[in-house]
Amino acid sequence: MSDDRELHIHIHSDPSVERKLDQILDALQSLGDTLMSAISDFAAKQSAFNADVSADLDAIQTAIAALNATITQLQNSPGTVTPADQALIDKLVTDGAALATKADTLAGKTPPTPPAGP
């Protein structure tokens, strides 16, 4: 013999509890939106910073290649230092100082600050 009894339970909630729960859910959704926005903003700033640093490093690499070419040219110059050689030496000194300034500027760059946690 089978017993087909069913049990039904109805829970009647307090409207003030429902309002509180809705407020909590809204606050959590707002917090999630704020965090995602902060993360997106930080990611954009960090990407821009990375691109800026990369461009600076490319410029330094190009400057080093130019200095190396000038050094090679001087090394291939026979005999005594000519006025043209002296001009190349002076350019090396000037370009080397500019390169050092670029490197110092790059070293002083500050990355963006990550967003604070909740």
N, C-alpha and C positions, 0 to 999 in steps of 0.2 A: 504494500500500500504506500502510495506516495503522498508526501505532505507538501502542498504547494502554497505555503504561507509566504507572504512578503512582508518585509518590514520597511516602512517609509518613515524617514525622519525629516522634519522640516525645521530649519534653524532660522529664526527671525533675528536679524541683526539690529543693533542699535544704530539709528541714523548718525549719531555723533561719532561712533566708531568708524562707520563707513566714510564719513567726511575726513576724519583723521587719516585713514588709510589712503584716501584719494590725495590728500595733501602730501603724504609721504611719497607716494608714487610720483606725483608731479615734481617734488623736490629732487628725487633721484633722477628723473628724466632731465631736469634742468642741469643738474650736476654733470651728468653724462655729456650733455650738449656742450657745456662750458669746457670740460676736459678735452673733448675732441677738438673744439675750436682752438684751445691753447696749444694742443699738440700740432695742429695744422699750421698755426702761426709760427711756432718754433721751427717746424720742419722747413718752412719757406725761408725763414731768416738763416737757418743753418746752411741750406742749399746755396743761398746767395753768398754767404761767407766763404763756403768751400770753393765756389766759382771764383771769387775774388782772390783767394789765396792761390788757387791754381794758376790764374792769370799772372800773378806776381812771380810765381815760380817759373813759369814759361819765359817771362821777361828776363829773369836772372839767368836762366839757362842760355838764352839768346845772347845776352851780354857776355857771358863766360866764353861762348864760342867765338864771339868777335874779338875778345881779348886774346884768346889762344891763336887766332889767325894772325893778329898783329905780332905776337911773340914769335910765331913761326917766320913771319916776314923778316923780323929783325935778326933771327938766328941765321937766316939765309943770306944776309947782307955781308959781303966780303970786306975785310980790312977795317979801317978806322970808322968811327962814328961820323957819319955825314950829317949835314943839316936836316936832310929828310929822315935819317934815322933818329935824330934828336926829336924831331916833331912826332915821330911814332912813339918814342919813349914818353914824351910829355902827354900824349894822348892816352897811353896806357895808365899813367898816374891819375889823370883826370877821370878816365872811365872806371878805373879800379875804385876810386873814391866814391863815384856815383853808385857803383855796384854795392859797395859796403853800406851806403845810406839806404839803398833799397832793401838789403838784407836786414838792417836794423829796424826799418819800418815794418817789414813783414813779421819780424820777431815780436814787435809790440802790438800786433793786432789782437783784439780780444774777441773770442767767439761769443755768439749770443748766449744768454743765460737760459737754461732749460726752464720750463714752467714748473712752478711749485706743486707739490702733490696736494690732494684735497685735505 
